[in-house]
């Protein structure tokens, strides 16, 4: 099975060979490195940029406005803050031209904690990014969705922010991407660059297809009638594992992978909460003005009379950054044991 970084690479290959992607660029995106997480190795449309996030975003806007289809990477989302004004302009473009101009650009960036990256490589930015109108925003939690969401992002006529959880980039999927070889060793031989001299290496791409995950469509990962658990990205697999533990105790939790943050799948969330009456929202961004608070408001407005107990947001601590030491990191963002405890408490509240 492909890991998440390999899935991104496969989708970009399909994009440059079948979907008209003209440029894939960013810091260390091109040869010889092929991205700090190896997600752009072996691609033909890649090139390297200076260490300039504003320049990367400005270049992507220019290429898109000139008729190209770029995929730009901000090496770590932690360095996107100095370019938020350009993100605002990109999001405005279609609206301010009364639909006259499209901006078919994808911006990829790794997000979140879990790699012991300390204060400069552990941010989550979805609460800020979702406040910028005009962008679609996606975050996969597994390799197959990573492939399918990126295919959809490339096909979209306007800006899409593609956020890849850093902690999951080396995690193998449990479902094959259509066209992916079943033997992961074969996949490694075909698309992973060798160590050392790569000057004569070219990948032998498998025949992957245009499989896509629709933007705006959530996925019910576990069904249940006791608690609705909504997550995405890094912490979604932990939510699933916690639900599996509680299932052994006779507590059936419904786990929903949001997959798309903007536009999010409100009908799926509403149907689940109307059934369970209990809501837990989980993410690793800081709790103040958290994106989960927006989801909570929307769901309370629509499902108020279905609620049996107050809904709960489990999010990162309100601290300026994530510490390098493991104990600091694990107390800065929710861990699996925290999710399990929150789910169990909510499931038994009011009894």
FILUM-97639 format. One line per 5 residues: number of its first residue (from 1); their letters; for each residue x, y, z of N, C-alpha, C, O. Coordinates in steps of 0.02 Angstrom, whole numbers, plus 50000, padded with zeros to 5 digits. Each point is the difference from the previous one (the first is absolute). Layout:
! FILUM-97639
NUM	A	X,Y,Z,X,Y,Z,X,Y,Z,X,Y,Z | ... .
This chain:
! FILUM-97639
1	XXXXX	50042,49940,50000,49958,50060,50000,50044,50063,50000,50051,50002,50034 | 49929,50048,49929,50036,50063,49998,49993,50035,50067,49949,49995,50033 | 50103,50042,49986,49991,50046,50056,49973,50066,49973,49992,50009,49940 | 49995,50037,50106,49966,50062,49979,50045,50042,49953,49975,50030,49953 | 50090,49972,50061,50045,50038,49956,50004,49969,49931,50001,50037,49950 .
6	XXXXX	50000,49897,50045,50000,49967,49935,49935,50013,49963,50000,50008,49939 | 49945,49994,50098,49935,50013,49968,49998,50070,49969,49973,50009,49946 | 50056,50039,50089,50003,50068,49973,50042,50000,49936,49982,50032,49951 | 50074,49933,50050,50044,49997,49942,49964,49968,49940,50005,50024,49944 | 49958,49922,50069,49963,49968,49947,49946,50046,49971,49991,50002,49939 .
11	XXXXX	49975,50035,50104,49949,50046,49976,50030,50056,49958,49972,50020,49949 | 50085,50006,50073,50033,50053,49962,50024,49974,49932,49996,50035,49950 | 50028,49903,50049,50019,49970,49936,49940,49996,49954,50004,50018,49941 | 49939,49959,50084,49941,49997,49959,49979,50070,49978,49978,50011,49943 | 50029,50038,50102,49983,50068,49984,50041,50029,49944,49974,50035,49957 .
16	XXXXX	50092,49952,50043,50043,50029,49949,49995,49964,49933,50018,50028,49949 | 49959,49910,50052,49995,49961,49938,49929,49998,49971,49992,49986,49940 | 49957,50026,50101,49931,49994,49976,49955,50060,50013,49950,50009,49966 | 50068,50032,50083,49954,50053,50020,50026,50071,49986,49969,50048,50022 | 50086,49957,49942,50024,50066,49978,50039,50039,50051,50008,50061,49991 .
21	XXXXX	50018,49908,50061,50043,50036,50047,50062,50023,49964,50036,49960,49969 | 49977,50105,50035,50056,50028,49962,50063,50010,50042,50055,49998,49973 | 49937,50012,50092,50057,50015,50043,49987,49971,50070,49945,50005,50027 | 50107,49964,50001,49999,49977,50070,50063,50028,50032,50055,49980,49981 | 49938,50065,50066,50059,50037,50022,49995,50020,50073,49946,50000,50030 .
26	XXXXX	50111,50017,49998,50007,50020,50069,50071,49989,50023,50043,49983,49960 | 49969,50026,50104,50067,49992,50028,50019,49926,50001,49967,49960,50034 | 50086,50021,49930,50025,49931,49996,49951,49952,49969,50006,49939,50009 | 49945,50086,49954,49950,49957,49969,50029,49962,49940,49983,49942,49989 | 50062,50090,49973,50030,49968,49942,50060,49958,50018,50014,49989,50059 .
31	XXXXX	50023,49987,49889,50060,49960,50012,50053,50043,50036,50001,50061,49992 | 50042,49908,50048,50005,49927,50010,49957,49973,50057,49992,49939,50006 | 49981,50105,50037,49967,49975,50060,49930,49973,49986,49982,49946,50025 | 49978,50090,49936,49932,49977,49988,49955,50010,50060,49957,49958,50014 | 50053,50098,50022,49958,50015,50058,50030,49973,50065,50030,49947,50001 .
36	XXXXX	49961,50091,50053,50028,49978,50064,49967,49936,50024,50030,49963,50040 | 49910,50022,49937,49967,49938,50018,49996,49952,49940,49963,49951,50002 | 50075,50063,49945,50007,49959,49940,49935,49996,49958,49993,49955,49959 | 49962,50092,50051,49935,49996,49966,50003,50022,49927,49951,49992,49964 | 50106,50036,50013,50004,50023,49931,50059,49969,49962,50022,50027,49949 .
41	XXXXX	50003,49917,50075,50055,49966,49966,49978,49974,49931,49945,49974,49992 | 50098,50035,49959,49990,49968,49936,49951,50033,49953,49990,49976,49944 | 49980,50079,50077,49951,50034,49958,50036,50043,49948,50056,50023,50011 | 49911,49988,49932,50033,50036,49945,49988,50075,50001,50038,50037,49968 | 49911,49986,50066,49983,50071,49999,50026,50038,50061,49980,50057,50012 .
46	XXXXX	50064,49913,50026,50023,50031,50063,50058,50047,49990,50042,49990,49956 | 49960,50062,50085,50057,50044,50003,50005,50033,50069,49951,50006,50036 | 50110,50015,49980,50015,50028,50066,49994,50076,50001,50014,50033,49950 | 49965,49993,50106,49993,50073,50009,50046,50024,50056,50026,49959,50039 | 49985,50106,49965,50033,50027,50059,49957,49989,50063,49942,49981,49995 .
51	XXXXX	50088,50031,50063,49964,49994,50063,49957,50063,50009,50018,50046,50037 | 49926,49955,49929,49959,50060,49998,49927,49980,49990,49977,49991,49944 | 49986,50003,50111,49931,49979,49997,49956,50049,49961,49956,49979,49962 | 50056,50084,50046,49961,50050,49962,50014,49993,49925,49955,50006,49959 | 50108,49982,50024,50017,49989,49930,49967,49938,49971,49978,50000,49942 .
56	XXXXX	50018,49947,50098,49970,49938,49977,49926,50010,49986,49974,49980,49948 | 49991,50052,50099,49928,50011,49990,49988,50050,49943,49954,49990,49960 | 50086,50062,50036,49992,50048,49946,50012,49968,49932,49965,50015,49952 | 50085,49942,50044,50014,49965,49938,49943,49954,49980,49981,49997,49942 | 49991,49968,50107,49943,49956,49985,49941,50040,49974,49967,49979,49952 .
61	XXXXX	50019,50078,50078,49945,50042,49975,50013,50024,49929,49955,49999,49958 | 50106,50021,50029,50016,50024,49932,49994,49946,49948,49973,50011,49946 | 50052,49929,50069,49996,49945,49953,49926,49983,49987,49981,49988,49942 | 49979,50010,50111,49929,49982,49992,49963,50053,49959,49960,49983,49957 | 50054,50080,50057,49966,50054,49963,50021,50001,49926,49963,50023,49957 .
66	XXXXX	50097,49952,50030,50025,49999,49931,49979,49938,49961,50020,49991,49943 | 49940,49966,50089,49974,49942,49964,50032,49934,50019,49981,49948,49973 | 50067,50053,50074,50031,49938,50022,49960,49967,50057,49949,50026,50023 | 50075,49917,49998,49969,49964,50056,50056,49979,50048,50027,49945,49994 | 49990,50099,50054,50056,49986,50045,49979,49962,50063,49944,50006,50024 .
71	XXXXX	50104,49956,50002,49996,49973,50068,50062,50026,50036,50056,49981,49984 | 49932,50061,50066,50055,50030,50037,50002,49970,50070,49948,49983,50029 | 50112,50011,49998,50007,49974,50068,50032,50052,50046,50052,50028,49984 | 49916,49983,50073,50032,50034,50056,50029,49946,50044,49963,49958,50026 | 50102,50042,49982,50035,49942,50028,49973,49977,50068,49993,49941,50013 .
76	XXXXX	49990,50107,50030,49965,49988,50062,49949,50055,50010,50014,50059,49986 | 49926,49923,50036,49947,50051,50007,50020,50055,50049,49973,50055,49997 | 50073,49930,50048,50023,50049,50050,50027,50063,49967,50003,50052,50032 | 50018,49943,49905,50030,50057,49966,49952,50033,49950,50021,50039,49957 | 49916,49946,50049,49950,50030,49956,49972,50065,50027,49968,50037,49963 .
81	XXXXX	50045,49978,50100,49970,50058,50031,50021,50065,49966,49961,50048,49998 | 50099,49955,49975,50023,50062,49968,49972,50009,49930,50017,50047,49965 | 49938,49907,50014,49972,50005,49933,49923,49998,50002,49968,49988,49949 | 50003,50024,50109,49927,49996,50006,49965,50053,49957,49944,49988,49976 | 50088,50069,50014,49969,50051,49958,49993,49976,49928,49950,50015,49967 .
86	XXXXX	50099,49947,50009,49995,49973,49932,49948,49945,49996,49967,49992,49949 | 50026,49969,50104,49947,49950,50001,49932,50034,49997,49954,49976,49967 | 50039,50081,50067,49938,50037,49997,49986,50024,49929,49944,49994,49976 | 50107,50031,49990,49991,50024,49931,49982,49942,49954,49958,50008,49956 | 50074,49935,50053,49984,49942,49958,49928,49978,50010,49965,49983,49952 .
91	XXXXX	50013,50017,50111,49931,49981,50014,49950,50050,49973,49943,49981,49985 | 50077,50082,50010,49955,50052,49976,49990,50000,49924,49951,50027,49975 | 50097,49944,49988,50005,50013,49929,49936,49984,49962,49977,50042,49960 | 49994,49901,50050,49940,49981,49962,49941,50046,50017,49963,50020,49956 | 50030,49996,50108,49944,50041,50023,50006,50072,49976,49952,50029,49977 .
96	XXXXX	50108,49999,50028,50010,50070,49983,49997,50013,49925,49993,50057,49979 | 50014,49890,49981,49994,50008,49927,49930,49979,49976,49989,49991,49940 | 49965,50001,50108,49931,49981,49983,49999,49935,49959,49961,49992,49954 | 50084,49962,50066,50004,49935,49966,50039,50002,49936,50002,49950,49964 | 50028,50106,50020,50036,50006,49936,50066,49963,49998,50023,49979,49947 .
101	XXXXX	50009,50012,50111,50065,49968,50003,49998,49941,50048,49973,50005,50056 | 50056,49940,49923,50012,49944,50045,50073,50000,50021,50043,50029,49967 | 49970,49938,50088,50068,49994,50024,50014,49926,50016,49997,49981,50059 | 50017,49978,49891,50008,49928,50011,50068,49983,50029,50045,49977,49965 | 49963,50033,50100,50063,49988,50033,49989,49958,50063,49951,50008,50036 .
106	XXXXX	50097,49948,49978,50001,49961,50061,50060,50020,50041,50056,50005,49973 | 49934,50007,50091,50056,50013,50045,50002,49942,50050,49953,49990,50039 | 50101,49973,49960,50010,49944,50046,50043,50024,50058,50046,50040,49991 | 49940,49934,50069,50043,50015,50057,49991,49949,50054,49943,49981,50016 | 50111,49994,50014,49995,49954,50057,49979,50039,50063,50023,50056,50012 .
111	XXXXX	49935,49913,50029,49972,50034,50058,50004,49955,50062,50005,49939,49995 | 49992,50094,50063,49989,49965,50063,50063,49977,50035,50056,50008,49976 | 49932,49963,50082,50053,49975,50043,50012,49926,49988,49976,49972,49950 | 50061,49997,50096,50011,49928,49995,50068,49980,49973,50015,49940,49999 | 50027,50108,49980,50067,49982,49975,50054,50031,50043,50059,50001,49981 .
116	XXXXX	49922,50026,50078,50047,50033,50045,50035,50058,49964,50061,50007,50003 | 49898,50033,49965,50027,50056,49960,50006,50065,50037,50022,50050,49972 | 49957,49952,50091,50006,50059,50042,49958,50058,49972,49954,49988,49961 | 50063,50073,50058,49955,50056,49986,49999,50022,49928,49954,50037,49980 | 50094,49942,49979,50001,50022,49930,49977,49947,49951,49998,50013,49940 .
121	XXXXX	49984,49928,50083,49979,49946,49955,49943,49959,50029,49997,49940,49988 | 49959,50091,50051,49947,49962,50033,49932,50035,49999,49953,49977,50032 | 50042,50077,49931,49937,50038,50000,49944,49963,49964,50011,49959,49956 | 49928,50057,50065,49940,49985,49962,49970,50068,49981,49995,50044,50042 | 49987,49963,49895,49978,50067,49977,49928,50001,49974,49979,50049,49970 .
126	XXXXX	49984,49896,50041,49934,49998,49969,49953,50054,50026,49957,50023,49963 | 50051,49997,50100,49955,50052,50027,50011,50067,49965,49954,50039,49992 | 50108,49974,49987,50016,50061,49963,49980,49992,49927,49969,50044,49971 | 50050,49899,49999,49987,49989,49929,49925,49999,49984,49979,50026,49948 | 49981,49945,50096,49929,49996,49986,49965,50068,50006,49942,50006,49983 .
131	XXXXX	50094,50043,50042,49972,50068,50006,50014,50042,49937,49982,50058,49997 | 50051,49911,49953,50016,50035,49938,49951,49979,49946,50008,49946,49971 | 49941,50095,50014,49950,49979,49951,50029,49988,49931,50050,50030,49981 | 49919,49924,49983,50020,49986,49931,50044,49939,49992,50012,49979,49944 | 50011,49993,50111,50042,49940,49998,49959,49938,50017,49958,50003,50045 .
136	XXXXX	50053,49943,49921,49979,49934,50023,50059,49971,50040,50058,50010,49981 | 49927,49956,50073,50053,49977,50045,49988,49926,50016,49948,49982,50026 | 50102,49976,49959,49994,49929,50012,50058,49975,50043,50054,50028,50000 | 49933,49917,50037,50052,49969,50040,49986,49925,50005,49954,49979,50035 | 50086,49980,49931,49990,49928,50002,50027,49969,50064,50042,50030,50034 .
141	XXXXX	49933,49910,49982,50025,49964,50058,50028,49932,49981,50022,49962,50044 | 49978,50021,49891,50026,49936,49977,50023,50007,49928,49984,50050,49967 | 50052,49900,50009,50032,50006,49935,49950,50002,49942,50009,50041,49954 | 49940,49917,50047,49953,49999,49945,49963,50066,49995,49991,50026,49944 | 49988,50003,50112,49968,50066,49999,50049,50054,49979,49981,50048,49967 .
146	XXXXX	50083,49944,50053,50050,50049,49980,50005,50004,49924,50005,50054,49972 | 49994,49888,49996,50002,49998,49927,49936,50031,49971,50003,50044,49958 | 49940,49932,50065,49937,50022,49971,49984,50073,50011,49973,50033,49956 | 50045,49993,50103,49988,50071,50012,50046,50044,49958,49980,50054,49978 | 50081,49924,50011,50046,50039,49960,49978,50001,49926,50006,50051,49966 .
151	XXXXX	49968,49893,50010,49973,49999,49932,49943,50050,49994,49997,50038,49951 | 49958,49963,50098,49945,50048,49999,50024,50072,50005,49974,50044,49966 | 50077,49967,50075,50028,50068,50008,50030,50024,49934,49990,50058,49982 | 50045,49899,49983,50030,50019,49936,49946,50017,49948,50010,50045,49959 | 49935,49920,50044,49947,50010,49951,49956,50061,50016,49962,50022,49958 .
156	XXXXX	50044,50005,50102,49958,50056,50019,50023,50064,49965,50061,50011,49994 | 49893,50031,49984,50020,50061,49963,50023,50057,50043,50021,50052,49974 | 49976,49941,50092,50019,50055,50045,50045,49974,50056,50009,49940,50007 | 50018,50104,50035,50052,49980,50047,49979,49946,50050,49945,50002,50028 | 50099,49949,49980,49990,49948,50050,50062,49996,50043,50056,49995,49974 .
161	XXXXX	49935,50006,50092,50054,49990,50047,49999,49927,50022,49950,49976,50028 | 50104,49989,49958,50005,49928,50013,50047,49991,50058,50061,50008,49993 | 49912,49975,50065,50039,49994,50061,50013,49926,50015,49953,49962,50010 | 50111,50019,49992,50019,49930,50013,50028,49995,50071,50048,50034,50016 | 49922,49924,50026,50025,49994,50069,50071,49972,50002,50013,49945,49975 .
166	XXXXX	50032,50092,50054,50070,49979,50002,50009,49931,50030,50038,49958,49976 | 49925,50029,50079,50009,49938,50037,49975,49939,49963,50016,49944,50019 | 49946,50065,49927,49972,49944,49963,50034,49987,49934,49983,49953,49965 | 50066,50088,50017,50029,49995,49933,50036,49934,49987,50006,49980,49942 | 50016,49987,50110,50033,49935,49992,49955,49942,50020,50023,49943,50004 .
171	XXXXX	49914,50071,50008,49953,49947,50020,49969,49968,49938,49975,50035,49956 | 50028,49899,50041,49973,49963,49943,49924,49998,50004,49971,49997,50054 | 49998,50005,49888,49928,49994,49997,49977,49928,50009,50041,49954,50001 | 49894,50037,50007,49972,49932,50004,49955,49984,49941,49966,49949,50000 | 50034,50096,49950,49964,49988,49938,50045,50018,49941,50036,50050,50003 .
176	XXXXX	49962,49910,49945,50040,50014,49941,49971,50059,49960,49940,50006,49992 | 50104,50037,49985,49982,50051,49951,49990,49964,49934,50042,49958,49981 | 49904,50056,49982,49989,49965,49936,50061,50006,49954,50022,50055,49983 | 50005,49887,49997,50059,49998,49958,50065,49989,50038,50052,49987,49970 | 49946,50019,50096,50059,49990,50041,50016,49925,50005,49954,49960,50009 .
181	XXXXX	50110,50020,49985,50016,49929,50009,49986,49977,50071,50010,50037,50048 | 49966,49901,49958,49982,49974,50066,50061,49989,50044,49995,50003,50061 | 50062,49984,49909,50062,49988,50037,50034,50067,50014,50022,50034,49954 | 49981,49985,50109,50029,50066,50017,50075,50003,49983,50026,50054,49988 | 50007,49888,50011,50071,50000,49980,50008,50017,49927,50047,50033,49980 .
186	XXXXX	49906,49943,49979,50001,50018,49929,49989,50075,49992,50034,50033,49960 | 49918,49994,50077,49988,50073,49996,50063,50038,50019,50018,50049,49968 | 50015,49929,50085,50062,50033,50022,50052,49998,49945,50032,50051,49985 | 49977,49892,49984,50050,49994,49946,49983,50045,49941,50045,50026,49967 | 49891,49984,50020,49979,50036,49941,50001,50076,50008,50015,50036,49952 .
191	XXXXX	49970,49989,50108,49991,50073,50005,50043,50035,50053,50002,50061,50001 | 50033,49901,50042,50041,50032,50051,50072,50008,49975,50030,49951,49978 | 49995,50110,50025,50068,50013,49975,50052,49964,50044,49990,49994,50060 | 50064,49982,49910,50052,49966,50040,50039,50050,50041,50001,50060,49986 | 50033,49914,50064,50046,50042,50038,50062,50014,49958,50016,49961,49955 .
196	XXXXX	50017,50094,50059,50061,50016,49964,49986,50035,49934,49955,50041,49995 | 50084,49942,49954,49995,50032,49935,49933,49982,49966,49986,49941,49988 | 49974,50109,49996,49936,49989,49967,49999,50027,49929,49948,50002,49968 | 50110,50019,50007,50002,50035,49936,49975,49957,49942,49972,50026,49952 | 50036,49908,50052,49978,49957,49946,49935,49964,50014,49978,49958,49961 .
201	XXXXX	49989,50059,50096,49939,49963,50020,49938,50031,49970,49992,50061,50000 | 49964,49897,49976,49933,50022,49980,49950,49950,50029,50014,49940,50001 | 49928,50083,50022,49950,49954,50028,49965,49960,49945,49998,50020,49942 | 49975,49924,50078,49959,49957,49957,49929,50003,50027,49980,49958,50040 | 49983,50091,49938,49936,50015,50032,49948,49945,49988,49993,49976,49944 .
206	XXXXX	49971,50004,50107,49944,49953,49990,49941,50035,49966,49997,50062,50001 | 49957,49901,49970,49945,50030,49961,49942,50023,50046,49945,49973,49996 | 50068,50077,50045,49947,50026,50043,49948,50037,49958,50014,50021,49943 | 49926,49988,50084,49944,50026,49962,49977,50067,50027,50033,50029,50044 | 49912,49996,49929,49974,50064,50022,49952,49993,50059,49954,50040,50008 .
211	XXXXX	50057,49911,50034,49960,49992,50061,50002,50065,50041,50053,50028,50012 | 49888,49995,50008,49997,50063,50037,49953,49993,50059,49953,49960,49999 | 50061,50079,50053,49955,50008,50057,49967,50068,49994,50035,50050,50000 | 49899,49953,49994,49968,50064,49990,50014,50049,50057,49996,49983,50058 | 50021,50078,49924,50009,50053,50050,49932,50015,50031,49951,50011,49965 .
216	XXXXX	50047,49991,50101,49938,50014,50036,49963,49939,50024,49944,50006,50025 | 50086,49936,49969,49967,49938,50019,50038,49966,50057,50057,49979,49991 | 49911,50017,50068,50030,49967,50057,49994,49924,49993,49964,49975,49957 | 50071,49988,50087,49999,49927,49999,49983,49974,50069,50032,50020,50049 | 49919,49937,49956,49984,49967,50063,50046,49940,50007,49992,49950,49964 .
221	XXXXX	50055,50054,50082,50051,49948,50007,49977,49944,50047,50019,49942,49990 | 49942,50074,50059,49970,49951,50046,49928,50022,50012,49987,50059,50011 | 49967,49894,49988,49931,50017,50014,49984,49986,50073,50029,49955,50031 | 49925,50084,49997,49980,49992,50069,49942,50044,50017,49981,50044,49961 | 49990,49945,50098,49941,50039,50020,50008,50034,50067,49952,50028,50027 .
226	XXXXX	50109,49970,50001,50009,50027,50068,50031,50070,49999,49977,50044,50036 | 50075,49966,49924,50036,50064,49997,50020,50012,49928,50022,49954,49965 | 49971,50108,50011,50028,50021,49936,50068,50032,50012,50006,50049,50036 | 50046,49923,49933,50068,50025,50007,50022,50026,49932,50002,49962,49951 | 50014,50102,50045,50019,50032,49937,50074,50021,50004,50019,50038,50044 .
231	XXXXX	50021,49936,49911,50071,50018,49998,50024,50005,49928,49961,49994,49953 | 50104,50016,50040,50031,50003,49934,50075,49998,50009,50026,50014,50054 | 50009,49968,49893,50073,50004,50001,50032,49954,50050,49980,49942,50009 | 50071,50084,50025,50044,49962,50044,49962,49960,50052,50017,49942,50012 | 49933,50087,50020,49967,49967,50056,49943,49954,49981,49973,49965,50043 .
236	XXXXX	50008,50034,49894,49944,49957,49980,50015,49926,50013,49956,49966,50028 | 50103,50008,49954,50012,49929,50015,49997,49985,50075,49978,49946,50019 | 50043,50101,50023,49994,49990,50072,49928,49997,50022,49983,49962,50046 | 49974,50077,49923,49928,49997,50015,49972,49932,49982,49959,49972,50037 | 50062,50000,49906,49975,49934,49979,50024,49947,50049,49961,49956,50019 .
241	XXXXX	50102,50047,50001,50025,49950,50047,49964,50005,50067,49985,49949,50031 | 50002,50112,49992,49963,50008,50063,49929,49972,49994,49975,49969,50047 | 49993,50042,49896,49933,49972,49989,50002,49924,50001,49954,49969,50025 | 50099,50001,49948,50006,49927,50001,50006,49974,50071,49972,49948,50017 | 50065,50089,50026,50006,49980,50070,49932,50003,50035,49981,49953,50035 .
246	XXXXX	49982,50101,49954,49936,50008,50033,49948,49950,49974,49954,49981,50036 | 50054,49999,49901,49954,49950,49973,50004,49935,50039,49950,49965,50008 | 50110,50019,50017,50009,49940,50041,49964,50006,50067,49987,49950,50034 | 49997,50112,49986,49965,50013,50062,49925,50009,49989,49963,50016,50046 | 50016,49974,49892,49929,50008,49984,49979,50071,49986,49940,50015,50000 .
251	XXXXX	50108,50030,49988,49985,50070,49985,50016,50013,49927,50058,49999,49979 | 49890,50012,49981,50008,50007,49928,50004,50074,49981,49950,50036,50002 | 50110,49986,49980,50011,50070,49981,50004,50006,49924,50031,49958,49967 | 49938,50093,50006,50003,50013,49928,50057,50050,49986,49998,50056,50025 | 50051,49923,49936,50059,50041,49986,49995,50025,49928,49993,49961,49953 .
256	XXXXX	50011,50105,50040,49994,50031,49934,50065,50037,49983,50023,50042,50038 | 50005,49941,49905,50059,50035,49973,49974,50057,49956,49970,49988,49948 | 50042,50073,50074,49974,50057,49963,50029,50004,49929,49964,50015,49952 | 50100,49971,50041,50037,50000,49936,50003,50069,49967,50054,50023,49982 | 49890,50010,50011,49998,50069,49974,49977,50046,50056,49946,49990,50029 .
261	XXXXX	50094,50060,49985,49981,50049,50052,49956,50054,49971,49951,50020,50031 | 50065,50004,49910,49959,50049,49964,49994,49977,49928,50051,49994,49965 | 49888,49992,50010,49936,50000,50035,49990,49934,50038,50012,49947,49971 | 49967,50055,50091,49994,49939,50039,49931,49969,49989,49952,50033,49980 | 50044,49903,50035,49941,49959,49985,49951,50004,50059,49995,49953,50040 .
266	XXXXX	49968,50102,49964,49954,50010,50055,49944,49948,50002,49984,49977,50055 | 49986,50002,49889,49947,49950,50004,50021,49935,50033,49962,49972,50039 | 50099,50003,49945,50023,49938,50031,50009,50009,50075,49981,49956,50039 | 50047,50100,49982,50009,50013,50071,49932,50005,50035,49991,49974,50055 | 49963,50060,49914,49934,50010,50030,49963,49934,50008,49969,49988,50052 .
271	XXXXX	50033,49970,49897,49966,49936,50005,50028,49958,50057,49962,49968,50036 | 50103,50034,49972,50031,49961,50054,49980,50027,50069,49983,49961,50044 | 50020,50104,49964,49985,50030,50065,49926,49992,50017,49983,49991,50059 | 49974,50013,49892,49929,49988,50013,49989,49928,50026,49953,49988,50038 | 50091,49967,49942,49994,49930,50022,50030,49989,50069,49970,49965,50041 .
276	XXXXX	50089,50065,49972,50035,49985,50063,49984,50048,50057,49997,49980,50058 | 49992,50084,49926,49987,50050,50051,50060,50021,50040,49994,50040,50047 | 50065,49935,49935,50061,50016,50037,50055,50015,49950,50009,49963,49952 | 50028,50091,50058,50048,50024,49951,50069,50014,50031,50006,50035,50049 | 50046,49935,49920,50069,50014,50017,50036,50022,49937,50001,49963,49951 .
281	XXXXX	50029,50096,50051,50041,50026,49945,50073,49997,50020,50018,50022,50054 | 50024,49951,49903,50070,49987,50017,50046,50030,49947,49992,49985,49941 | 50056,50056,50081,50054,50021,49956,50059,50025,50043,49994,50003,50061 | 50062,50013,49907,50059,50018,50038,50017,50074,49997,50051,50021,50028 | 49908,50019,49940,50011,50072,50000,49984,50028,50070,49964,49968,50038 .
286	XXXXX	50062,50091,49977,49987,50029,50067,49926,50013,50008,49965,50015,49952 | 50011,49981,50110,49928,49999,50012,49967,50068,49990,49940,50002,49987 | 50096,50053,50018,49970,50066,49994,49986,50015,49926,50045,49994,49958 | 49894,50026,50027,49976,50010,49931,50019,49942,49955,50025,50008,49945 | 49962,49933,50080,50014,49938,49965,49947,49986,49946,49942,50018,50009 .
291	XXXXX	50079,49952,49935,49952,49984,49947,49944,49955,50027,49943,50004,49977 | 50073,49954,50071,49949,49958,50030,49944,50039,50033,49943,49977,50004 | 50073,50083,50020,49948,50042,50029,49949,50021,49948,49940,50006,50015 | 50083,50005,49924,49953,50017,49946,49954,49941,49985,49940,50008,49992 | 50090,49932,50003,49960,49941,49989,49949,49991,50057,49942,49983,49988 .
296	XXXXX	50081,50028,50073,49956,49993,50058,49940,50047,49995,49943,49980,50012 | 50070,50083,49970,49945,50048,49994,49950,49978,49947,49940,50002,50011 | 50085,49977,49931,49956,49980,49947,49956,49941,50021,49941,49997,49984 | 50089,49955,50051,49963,49941,50019,49952,50013,50058,49945,49972,50001 | 50074,50071,50045,49954,50018,50054,49939,50036,49972,49944,49988,50021 .
301	XXXXX	50067,50056,49931,49944,50036,49969,49950,49952,49968,49939,50010,50003 | 50087,49937,49967,49956,49955,49962,49977,49939,50039,49949,49970,49983 | 50087,50012,50069,49985,49938,50036,49988,50011,50074,50006,49954,50040 | 49976,50107,49979,49995,50017,50071,49954,49952,50037,50016,49978,50055 | 49927,50006,49916,49951,49960,50035,50017,49925,49998,49966,49960,50032 .
306	XXXXX	50086,50023,49931,50024,49930,50000,50053,49989,50054,50013,49943,50019 | 50018,50110,50005,50055,49994,50047,49975,49974,50067,49952,50024,50028 | 50083,49925,49997,49985,49973,50066,50044,50029,50055,49980,50004,50058 | 50081,50015,49923,50048,50030,50047,50038,50054,49962,49998,50001,49938 | 50036,50046,50097,50037,50052,49964,50054,49970,49955,50034,49953,50021 .
311	XXXXX	49975,50073,49919,50054,49976,49955,50068,50019,50027,50007,50046,50041 | 50044,49918,49936,50069,50008,50026,50048,50011,49942,49996,49967,49949 | 50050,50081,50060,50056,50010,49955,50064,49979,50035,50017,50027,50053 | 50018,49925,49918,50066,49979,50025,50052,50025,49950,50004,49975,49944 | 50036,50074,50077,50047,50033,49954,50067,50012,50035,50009,49980,50057 .
316	XXXXX	50037,50052,49907,50065,50014,50028,49997,50053,50054,49952,50039,50005 | 50099,49962,50036,50004,50048,50055,50011,50070,49973,50029,50009,49947 | 49947,50041,50090,50009,50070,49981,50069,50023,50020,50009,50038,50048 | 50041,49939,49914,50070,50019,50012,50029,50026,49935,49975,49982,49946 | 50077,50060,50057,50028,50030,49939,50031,49951,49951,50004,50015,49940 .
321	XXXXX	50017,49928,50084,50032,49952,49955,50002,49931,50031,49979,49990,50057 | 50047,49962,49906,50007,49932,50023,50073,49988,50018,50044,50013,49959 | 49968,49964,50101,50069,49992,50023,50035,49941,49966,49968,49954,49976 | 50099,50049,50024,50040,49947,49970,49998,49936,50042,49994,49945,49973 | 50010,50062,50093,50000,49942,50044,49934,49962,49992,49947,50030,49994 .
326	XXXXX	50058,49902,50006,49940,49960,49988,49945,50015,50051,49942,50003,49982 | 50077,50006,50082,49949,50013,50050,49964,50066,49987,49940,50006,50012 | 50097,50043,49963,49968,50064,49983,49953,49991,49940,49944,50026,50001 | 50078,49937,49949,49958,49990,49941,49936,49962,50018,49946,50018,49978 | 50061,49928,50059,49942,49959,50014,49949,50035,50045,49942,49981,50001 .
331	XXXXX	50080,50070,50036,49953,50039,50039,49975,50062,49963,49957,50036,50025 | 50070,49975,49915,49978,50058,49960,49944,49982,49952,49958,50042,49984 | 50041,49896,49993,49948,49978,49953,49970,49935,50026,50034,49962,50034 | 49902,50025,49952,49967,49939,50025,50037,49937,49978,50024,49995,49944 | 49978,49957,50102,50028,49935,49986,49944,49948,49999,49943,50014,50019 .
336	XXXXX	50074,49926,49959,49948,49949,49994,49965,49986,50066,49939,49989,50001 | 50098,50010,50054,49969,49988,50064,49952,50056,50020,49950,49988,50035 | 50065,50073,49943,49955,50057,50014,49935,49992,49961,49945,50013,50026 | 50061,49965,49912,49941,49990,49958,49956,49944,50029,49939,50007,50004 | 50093,49939,50016,49963,49944,50029,49963,50022,50063,49942,49983,50010 .
341	XXXXX	50092,50054,50033,49969,50022,50062,49941,50047,49986,49948,49995,50032 | 50061,50051,49919,49946,50046,49983,49940,49964,49971,49943,50017,50016 | 50069,49933,49942,49946,49962,49970,49962,49961,50054,49938,49998,50001 | 50099,49970,50044,49968,49960,50053,49959,50044,50046,49945,49982,50020 | 50082,50076,49998,49964,50047,50045,49937,50025,49968,49948,50005,50033 .
346	XXXXX	50056,50013,49903,49942,50027,49966,49946,49946,49991,49941,50013,50004 | 50081,49926,49983,49953,49945,49990,49960,49984,50062,49943,49977,49996 | 50085,50037,50062,49966,49983,50063,49973,50061,50036,49971,49994,50054 | 50038,50065,49917,49976,50062,50033,49923,49999,50005,49965,49978,49954 | 50010,50047,50102,49928,50005,50010,49967,49935,50022,49939,49998,50007 .
351	X	50101,49950,50004,49969,49937,50021,50000,49993,50076,49976,49950,50027 .
